[in-house]
Amino acid sequence: MLSAAVTVWLVGVVFWLVFHKIQSSTSTSPVVGGWPLLGCLIPFATQGAAFISSCRLQYGDMFQLCLPGQKIVFLFHPDAIQAFFQSPDSKISFRLAVERFTQRVFGLPSKDFFPQHMAMLDALRGLLTPLHLHELAKVQLAAMEEAADVVLPCEGEVELMEAVNQILTPAAIKMLFGSAFLEEHGPENVLRAFATFESGFELAASPVPHWLQRGWCKSRAWLLSAFRQSLAEGHFRGQLVDQLLQQVPMPEHAVPHVLLAVLWASLANTIPATFWTLAYLLQPEQWHQLAEVQQLLSQLGNNLQQPVSEAHAHLIQAGCFTTQYKAWGLRQ
């Protein structure tokens, strides 16, 4: 039996080597092969972005990674990226590009999510009109000020990314899900689980098996369990996500996964955008930008007939410039 198993394995390896050689010779971009049958799975799973960077240095701005059962093409050259995004719909499908991503990361089956995808976007646009944003912004700003008073000391230094996380994450959760969700499960527990989920997000979306990502899987399971419990106990009643689900009904089993997707979407770009905005503004050479912001804050404080705290000032600085630099980034 053992000899037969070894023979089958050797034959499989030989076939893989021959097939890989044929594919490599006909490919239009370099192929990073790796181990037989496994391909680049192990270095990709353990090194992540560092492995991609090393492949780029070795193979250039376009290459393919072999993984079990599939290949992933990486494009870095501006011309290749432009050609990709300008390809017709007949060649590039949004659904095919995102389907595996939503299934692997959020656990959302395609049959549940995509029929309602556009309806959810339309509902969110309706819920986030200027008329509604005014009240929502009050809730979020109050939560951000409360967190900033704790996170930002009067003296000393803080880790900027950590501070941004601790200020924005609970504020966004309160605005979307309500304070009862945080009170039930504990702000620190929610922040810790989401930080782990977010840090392993890219790898989890890749074909790397989830059993190699145990920490990420535990964080997702914890968040989904928290959403299920809060749904059962009515913590979201009257909140923004409750209004969304009323307008776009989803199968009961899919609702916690939809809430996880909403949570991630609300913070995935906001946190890095705020971090880089603040990092830019806090550079000594940007004193003139800070002067403009301080003048704006002074006018705002007078109009509101109330003083603006230093923590409040930092938060508004980020808000004033985030849109500007998002637009700049889209133009590049």
N, C-alpha and C positions, 0 to 999 in steps of 0.2 A: 504493500500500500504506500509506504513512504517513498519507494523508488518511483512509483507511478505518479505520485504528487509532485516529486521533484522534476520528473520528465515533463509533465504538463506545464509546470511553472517555467521551465527553461524554454519550452516551445513558445509560451506566451511572451516571454521576454524577447525572443528572436523576432517574432512577428511584430512586436511593438517597435523594436529597433529598425526593422526594415520599413515599416509604415511611417515611422517618424522621419527616417532618412528621405523617403519619397516626398513627404509633405514639406520638409525643409527645403528640398531642392526646387520645389514648384512655388514656394511662398514668395510674395513680393516684399516681405520684410523679414529681418532676422528672427529666428525662432530660438528661444531659450528653453532647452530641452529638460535638463535635470535628470532625475532618476527614472529608470524604467517603471512604467505603470503609474508612478506617483508624480512624475514631472517635477515642477517647481513647488509642489505643495508645502514641503517642510520649510524651506527658507522663506517662502511667501507668508506662511502662517506665523513663523517665529520672529521674522525681521520686519515685515510689513513695508512701510514706506522706504526704509533704509535699503531694502533689497531692490525695490523699484529704482531708486536713485543709482545704485551700483550697476544695474542693468542698463540704465540710460547712458552712463559713462562708458560702458563697454560696447553697447550696440547702437547707440545713437538715439535720435528723436522718434523712432518708430520701431517697435519690436513686439513679438508675441510671447506670451508665457504659456507653457504647456501645463495643464492641470488635469486631474482625472476626468476623462470624458469630454473635455472641451479646451478651447484656447481663449485667452483674453488678449486683445490688441490694445497697446498703449500708444497714444499719439501725443507728441509734445511740440512738434514743429508747427508754427502758426499757419502755414499754408495747408497742412494736413487737417488741422482743426477746423479751418474755415471751409475746406471742401466737405468735411464731415457734416457740419451744421447746415450747409447749403444743399445737401443732397435732397432729392425729391422724396415725398412721403412713400412712394412705391419701394424705395430702398431702405428707408429708416422709419421704423414704427415706434411711436412713443410707448405704446402699450407693451410691445416686446422688450423695449429697453428697460421699462420700469417694473414689469410684471414680476420677474424673479426677485427684484429688489424689495418690493412690498411684501412678497410672500416670505422671503428669508428673514428680513429685519423685523417687520411688524407682525408676521404671521397672518397676513390678510390674504385670503384666497382671491384669485383673480375674479371668480364668478360673483363674489360679494362686493368687491371694491370698484371695479372698473365700470359696471353699469351705472353706478351712482357718483362716479368721480366728478363729472362736470356739474351735476346737481349740487354736490357739496361745495364746489368752488363758487357757484352762483349764490348759494345760501350764505357762505362766509362773506362774500362781497356785500351782500345786503345787510348783514349784521355788523359790518365794520364801516358803514357809511359815516361821513362827518357828524351826522346827527347823533349816532350812537357812540362814536369815538370820544366825544366830549365827556360823557359819563364814565366810560371805560378808562379813559386816561386819568381821571381823578382817582379811581381805585388803584391803578397801577402806580401812579406817582406817589400816593400815600404809602403804599407798601414799599416802594423803593427808598423813600426817605426814612422809613422806619428801619429798614435793613441797613441803610448807609450809616445811620447814627451808631449802629453797633459795629459794623465792619470797618469803617474809616475812623482811625484814632485821631485825637487832637494833635498828637506828636508821634514821630517815628515813621516807619515805612510799612507798606503792605505789598504783598504779591498781587500785581495788577489783575492778572487773569483770574486768580482765586477770588479777589474782591468783586470783580464784575459778575462772576458766577453766583456768588452769595447774595448779590443785590438783585440781579435780574431774574434769576430762576424762581425764587418764591413769589416775586411780584407778578410774573407772567402766569404762574399757576393760580394765584388768587384771582386774577382778572378772568381767566378762562374757566377754572373749575370751582372757584369759591374757596373761602378760608376753611370750611369744614373738612375738606379733603386733607389739607396740611395738618390741621389740628388732630385729626384721627390717626394719621400715620406718622406724624412727626416730621417737621421741616428738615432736620438733619438726615433722617432716613431717606426721605424722598430725594433730597439733593445728592446724597451719596449714591443712591441707586441710579439716578439719571446721569450723573457724571461718569459712572462705569459704563452705562449703556452707550453714551455719546462717544466715549473714548475708543470703544471697540466697534463703532458703527460701520466704518469703511470695510474692515476685515470681515465683519458679519455679513455684509452684503455680497462679498466675494464668494466664490465656490468653495472656499476652505471649510471643511466640515465643522459644524458647531460643537462637536464633542472636543475639539481642540481649543474651544473658547469658553471654558467653564465659568469664568468670572462674569463674562458678558451674558451668558445664558441665565445665570442666577439673578442678575440685575433685571433682565427683561421679565423673568418669571415673577419677581417681587412686584414690579410695577403693574403687571397685568393682574396679579392677585389683589393689589390695592385698588385698582380700578373696579374690579368685580365687586369687592366688598362695599365700596362707596356707592356703586350703582344700586346694590341691594338695599342699602340703608338710606338712600335718597339724598346723599350729600350734594348732588349736582342740581337739585331741583331749582329752577329759576335762573341758573347760571348760563353763560354763553354757550357752553357745550350742550347743555340741555335744550336750548333753543335750536341749535344746529341739528340735533338728533330728532327733534320734533318735525322739523322741515324736511329732513332727509332720513326717513326711517331705514334702519339697517337690521339684518338678522341679529337676534339676541346674542348669539355666540361670537359675532364679529365686533360688537360694540366696544369691549375693552381694547381690542386691537386698533380700532379707529381712534379711540382716545389717546392711545400711545402715539399714534402717528401725528395727531394734532399737537400733542405736547412737544414732540421732537421738532415739528415744523415751526412752532412758535419760537424756538430757541436756537435752532441749528445755525442760522445765519446772524441772528441778533447778537449773540454773545461775541463771536469773533469780530463783527463789524464795530461793536461798541469798544472792544478791547483796542483795536487798531486806531479807532478815532481818538480815544483818550491817549494812547501812546504817541500819536502824532501831535496832539495839542500840548502834551506835557514836555515836549522837547524844548530846550532853551531857545533855539532859533525861531520858534513859532510864537514868540512873545506878542507879536502884533495880532495874531489870530486870537490869542487869549484876551488881549485888550478889547477887541471887537465883541467877544462873548461877554466880557464883564460889563461893557457898556449896555449891551442888550439886556443882561440880567438886571442891571440897575433900572432900566426903563420898565422892565416887567415887574420888578418889585414895587416901584412907585404906582404902577397901574393897579396892582393887586392890593395896595395899601398894607403890605405885610413884608417883613424882612425875608430875605432869601438866605438860607443857611449855606455853609460851605459845601456840605454834602449835596444839597439841592443844586448848587451851582455846577458841581461836577457832572451830575446827571443830565442837566439841561445842556451842558457843553456837548455831551455825547449826542443828544437828540438833535441839536442844531446842525451838526456836521455829518451825521451818519448818512442822510439822504444824499448830500453832496458827493461823498466819496463812493457811495454805491453807484451813483450815476457815472462817476469817473471810471470806476472799475468796469462797468458794462461797456464803456466806449473803447476800452483797450483791447 
